[in-house]
Amino acid sequence: MARNALYAQSGGVTPVINASAAAVIAAARAHPDQIGRVFAAKNGVLGVLAEELIDTACMSEADLAALAASPGGAFGSCRHKLRFGRELTRLFEVFAAHDIGYLFYNGGGDSADTCMKIAAHAEYLGYDLTAIHVPKTIDNDLPHSDCSPGFGSVAKYVGTSIREAGMDVASMCGSSTKVFIMEVMGRHTGWIAASSGLASGADRLLPPHLILLPEVTFNAATFLAAVEETIAREGYCVIVAAEGIKNAEGKFVAEAGGTDAFGHAQLGGVAPYLAQLIKTAQGHKCHWAVADYLQRAARHMASKTDVDQATAVGTAAVKFALAGERGVMPTIVRTSDAPYTWTIGSVKLEEVANHEKYLPAEYISANGFHISPAARTYFSPLIMGEAIPSYVNGLPAYPVWDFSVIEAKLEAFNTAV
């Protein structure tokens, strides 16, 4: 008898996470003899605990196509560290109440850990559950995969934005702003910041002039000297800084204090810090911007390669589940640089959970302020191709999702306890 499937989104979203969602749903529908109803959790694992489940049968084929081309997390996501004890018990009560035999958990590194724990607990309980982690993260730090779905589109957005901003600064530097700083996400790894180096061109004649990476210790004196040298040479200086750059003591330059649900330090803004440092030491007029949610929501500038890969891992997740694989994650395997070709592989979750993939030293220039030719070879194909959504009245025609949840079968549950 066909058992039901549950899909959930977790953590920060990406420009293409909904493409994975649409692929999971479509692939599951193609096997009605093995998978019955396909539910989506409202607001991730919190929705499972609250028994707020959406029956995706309400979505037509046209809806799935619109879903794949829309930003955000259509079903809602959350940051919540699943607690052992009553929360894990509740999770399996919901699974049992709705005959969930397949779990597709779409997230990053922390989500891989959650999915692994759920799979292990199912085995401990003797509950028949096939749990598959569907990868996504703009940080590109999931190990054993050539890249992470979501990253290519963010790299395309960051490269485009810094090239355009650089042209703006160049046009005004004679009498106005000398320095522009763009802060991008990247708490422990510099993949996003490094990808901005594509905008400078192979000869590195265009911005960004300086890239600050968490993998390179930040030294204020060395940085200020590089800024001054760049202004003397170019007339202006454009900088991309990862939010997680650290000093010689290993402390975040912009640590604001406090932690999130997973114990990660809250960062307070490295761009304004750097701008003030430059202004105080050198007197140059600086402007800065924080890409923040804009970089991970820019579906209008998605990489076609990224969309294709996000779709492929969603489809593969269902394929793996139906083949009896459990506790695994689909991976992207690069088979050639030029032309860029790739295929889908898989990895056990214990090799992914609680592990991060750092920017390799060979991807960083000798002076630590830019990328190497090897990095350019790696990054270039990931931003290729356009996947432009439909436009109406000059703006992207994104749907506004308003899903109803099915009737609950269990008593209400309070996650605050």
GIZISUL-V940573 format. One record per residue. RES is the residue in one letter. SS is DSSP state (@ for helix, = for strand, . for the rest). Layout:
res | ss
RES | SS
RES | SS
This chain:
res | ss
M | .
A | .
R | =
N | =
A | =
L | =
Y | =
A | =
Q | =
S | .
G | .
G | .
V | .
T | .
P | .
V | .
I | @
N | @
A | @
S | @
A | @
A | @
A | @
V | @
I | @
A | @
A | @
A | @
R | @
A | .
H | .
P | .
D | .
Q | .
I | =
G | =
R | =
V | =
F | =
A | =
A | =
K | .
N | .
G | @
V | @
L | @
G | @
V | @
L | @
A | .
E | .
E | .
L | =
I | =
D | =
T | @
A | @
C | @
M | .
S | .
E | @
A | @
D | @
L | @
A | @
A | @
L | @
A | @
A | .
S | .
P | .
G | .
G | .
A | .
F | .
G | .
S | .
C | .
R | .
H | .
K | .
L | .
R | .
F | .
G | .
R | @
E | @
L | @
T | @
R | @
L | @
F | @
E | @
V | @
F | @
A | @
A | @
H | .
D | .
I | =
G | =
Y | =
L | =
F | =
Y | =
N | =
G | =
G | .
G | @
D | @
S | @
A | @
D | @
T | @
C | @
M | @
K | @
I | @
A | @
A | @
H | @
A | @
E | @
Y | @
L | @
G | .
Y | .
D | .
L | .
T | =
A | =
I | =
H | =
V | =
P | =
K | .
T | .
I | .
D | .
N | .
D | .
L | .
P | .
H | .
S | .
D | .
C | .
S | .
P | .
G | .
F | @
G | @
S | @
V | @
A | @
K | @
Y | @
V | @
G | @
T | @
S | @
I | @
R | @
E | @
A | @
G | @
M | @
D | @
V | @
A | @
S | @
M | @
C | .
G | .
S | .
S | .
T | .
K | .
V | =
F | =
I | =
M | =
E | =
V | =
M | .
G | .
R | .
H | .
T | .
G | .
W | @
I | @
A | @
A | @
S | @
S | @
G | @
L | @
A | @
S | @
G | .
A | .
D | .
R | .
L | .
L | .
P | .
P | .
H | .
L | =
I | =
L | =
L | .
P | .
E | .
V | .
T | .
F | .
N | .
A | @
A | @
T | @
F | @
L | @
A | @
A | @
V | @
E | @
E | @
T | @
I | @
A | @
R | @
E | @
G | .
Y | .
C | =
V | =
I | =
V | =
A | =
A | =
E | .
G | .
I | .
K | =
N | .
A | .
E | .
G | .
K | .
F | =
V | .
A | .
E | =
A | =
G | =
G | =
T | =
D | .
A | .
F | .
G | .
H | .
A | =
Q | =
L | =
G | .
G | .
V | @
A | @
P | @
Y | @
L | @
A | @
Q | @
L | @
I | @
K | @
T | @
A | @
Q | @
G | .
H | .
K | .
C | =
H | =
W | =
A | =
V | =
A | .
D | @
Y | @
L | @
Q | @
R | @
A | @
A | .
R | @
H | @
M | @
A | .
S | =
K | @
T | @
D | @
V | @
D | @
Q | @
A | @
T | @
A | @
V | @
G | @
T | @
A | @
A | @
V | @
K | @
F | @
A | @
L | @
A | .
G | .
E | .
R | .
G | .
V | =
M | =
P | =
T | =
I | =
V | =
R | =
T | =
S | =
D | .
A | .
P | .
Y | .
T | =
W | =
T | =
I | =
G | =
S | =
V | =
K | =
L | @
E | @
E | @
V | .
A | .
N | .
H | .
E | .
K | .
Y | .
L | .
P | .
A | @
E | @
Y | @
I | =
S | .
A | .
N | .
G | .
F | .
H | .
I | =
S | .
P | @
A | @
A | @
R | @
T | @
Y | @
F | @
S | @
P | @
L | @
I | @
M | .
G | .
E | =
A | .
I | .
P | .
S | .
Y | =
V | =
N | .
G | .
L | =
P | =
A | .
Y | .
P | .
V | .
W | .
D | .
F | .
S | .
V | .
I | .
E | .
A | .
K | .
L | .
E | .
A | .
F | .
N | .
T | .
A | .
V | .
